[in-house]
């Protein structure tokens, strides 16, 4: 072999990407726990805020019933969680313009500012870490990440479908 590096096989690279995704998830969860602790949030409240923010970022407000499913909690537990988070100003409820029976959950601006204050330095650190990569590299990475997120969501839906009792 000498000084020449051997190109890893596709399977090995895919395994490395899987390991990287797990490491990213673990690091992100740790930072999330610190944020939750510093802001006196129950871990489930923080997970709820994450789901609400992701949905808002993607331009699809989250229905309360969807959040209950994502968190794996009952409608009664969701009501308690939503009331608690609304009372402290983290989220607000809105009626769906297309179906007034549905309740949408949105991030409040005050909560968004708390998140910006905490996560801003992380954003700066990530931007610095990405500075060495070309725009093409970043666009490719974005496509890969979007594909992986969709695969994870598809699998989560498959698991949920399997868990539903047969009628």
C-alpha positions in Angstrom: 0.0 0.0 0.0 2.7 2.5 0.9 1.7 6.2 1.1 -1.3 5.7 -1.1 -4.7 5.7 0.6 -7.2 3.1 -0.4 -10.6 4.5 -1.4 -13.2 3.1 0.9 -16.1 1.1 -0.5 -19.5 2.7 -0.8 -20.8 0.4 1.9 -18.0 1.6 4.2 -18.7 5.3 3.5 -22.5 4.7 4.1 -21.6 3.1 7.4 -19.4 6.1 8.3 -22.3 8.4 7.4 -24.6 6.4 9.7 -22.1 6.6 12.5 -21.7 10.3 11.9 -25.5 10.8 12.0 -25.7 8.9 15.3 -22.8 11.0 16.7 -24.5 14.2 15.5 -27.8 13.1 17.2 -26.0 12.3 20.4 -24.2 15.6 20.5 -27.4 17.5 19.6 -29.4 15.7 22.3 -26.7 16.6 24.9 -26.8 20.3 23.9 -30.6 20.2 24.0 -30.6 18.7 27.5 -28.3 21.6 28.6 -30.7 24.2 27.0 -33.7 22.5 28.6 -32.0 22.5 32.1 -30.9 26.1 31.8 -34.4 27.2 30.8 -36.2 25.0 33.3 -37.9 22.9 30.6 -39.0 19.3 31.0 -37.2 17.1 28.4 -40.6 16.4 26.7 -41.3 20.2 26.5 -37.9 20.7 24.8 -38.7 17.9 22.3 -42.1 19.5 21.7 -40.4 22.8 21.0 -38.0 21.2 18.6 -40.9 19.6 16.6 -42.8 22.9 16.5 -39.7 24.8 15.3 -38.9 22.2 12.6 -42.5 22.3 11.3 -42.5 26.1 11.3 -39.1 26.2 9.5 -40.5 23.8 6.9 -43.5 26.0 6.4 -46.0 23.6 7.7 -47.4 24.5 11.1 -47.8 21.5 13.5 -51.2 20.4 14.6 -51.6 19.5 18.2 -52.7 16.0 17.3 -49.5 15.5 15.2 -47.4 16.6 18.1 -49.0 14.1 20.4 -48.1 11.4 17.9 -44.5 12.6 17.5 -44.0 12.6 21.2 -45.8 9.4 21.9 -48.1 10.9 24.5 -51.8 10.9 25.1 -54.1 13.7 24.2 -54.6 14.5 27.9 -50.8 14.7 28.4 -50.6 16.9 25.3 -53.2 19.2 26.7 -51.3 19.6 29.9 -48.0 20.1 28.0 -49.6 22.7 25.7 -51.2 24.6 28.6 -47.9 24.6 30.5 -45.9 25.9 27.5 -48.6 28.4 26.6 -48.7 29.8 30.1 -45.0 30.4 30.2 -45.0 32.0 26.7 -43.1 29.3 24.7 -45.9 28.5 22.3 -49.2 29.9 21.1 -52.2 28.1 19.8 -53.9 29.1 16.6 -57.0 27.8 14.9 -56.3 26.3 11.4 -57.8 28.7 8.8 -59.0 25.7 6.7 -60.5 23.7 9.6 -61.3 25.6 12.8 -61.6 22.3 14.7 -57.8 21.9 14.3 -55.4 23.6 16.6 -51.9 24.6 15.3 -49.0 25.1 17.6 -46.5 27.9 16.9 -43.3 29.1 18.5 -43.6 32.5 20.3 -41.1 35.2 19.4 -40.0 35.5 23.0 -39.1 31.8 23.1 -37.4 32.1 19.7 -35.2 34.9 21.2 -34.2 32.6 24.1 -33.3 29.9 21.6 -31.3 32.4 19.5 -29.4 33.6 22.6 -28.5 30.1 23.5 -27.9 28.5 20.1 -26.4 31.6 18.4 -22.8 30.8 19.5 -23.3 27.2 18.3 -24.4 28.5 14.9 -21.3 30.7 14.7 -19.1 27.7 15.6 -20.8 25.5 12.9 -20.5 28.3 10.3 -16.7 28.5 11.1 -16.4 24.7 10.8 -18.1 24.7 7.4 -16.1 27.6 6.1 -13.5 25.3 4.5 -16.1 23.6 2.3 -17.1 24.8 -1.1 -20.7 25.8 -2.0 -20.9 22.7 -4.1 -19.9 20.5 -1.1 -22.4 22.2 1.1 -25.2 21.8 -1.5 -24.4 18.1 -1.8 -24.3 17.7 1.9 -27.7 19.4 2.2 -29.2 17.0 -0.4 -27.8 14.0 1.5 -29.1 15.3 4.8 -32.6 16.0 3.3 -32.6 12.5 1.9 -31.6 11.0 5.2 -34.2 13.0 7.1 -36.9 11.8 4.7 -35.8 8.2 5.0 -36.0 8.5 8.8 -39.4 10.0 8.6 -40.6 7.3 6.2 -39.3 4.7 8.6 -41.0 6.3 11.6 -44.3 6.3 9.6 -43.8 2.7 8.7 -43.2 1.8 12.4 -46.3 3.8 13.4 -48.4 2.1 10.7 -47.2 -1.3 12.0 -48.0 -0.4 15.6 -51.7 0.5 14.8 -54.0 -2.3 15.6 -55.8 -4.0 12.8 -59.4 -3.2 12.5 
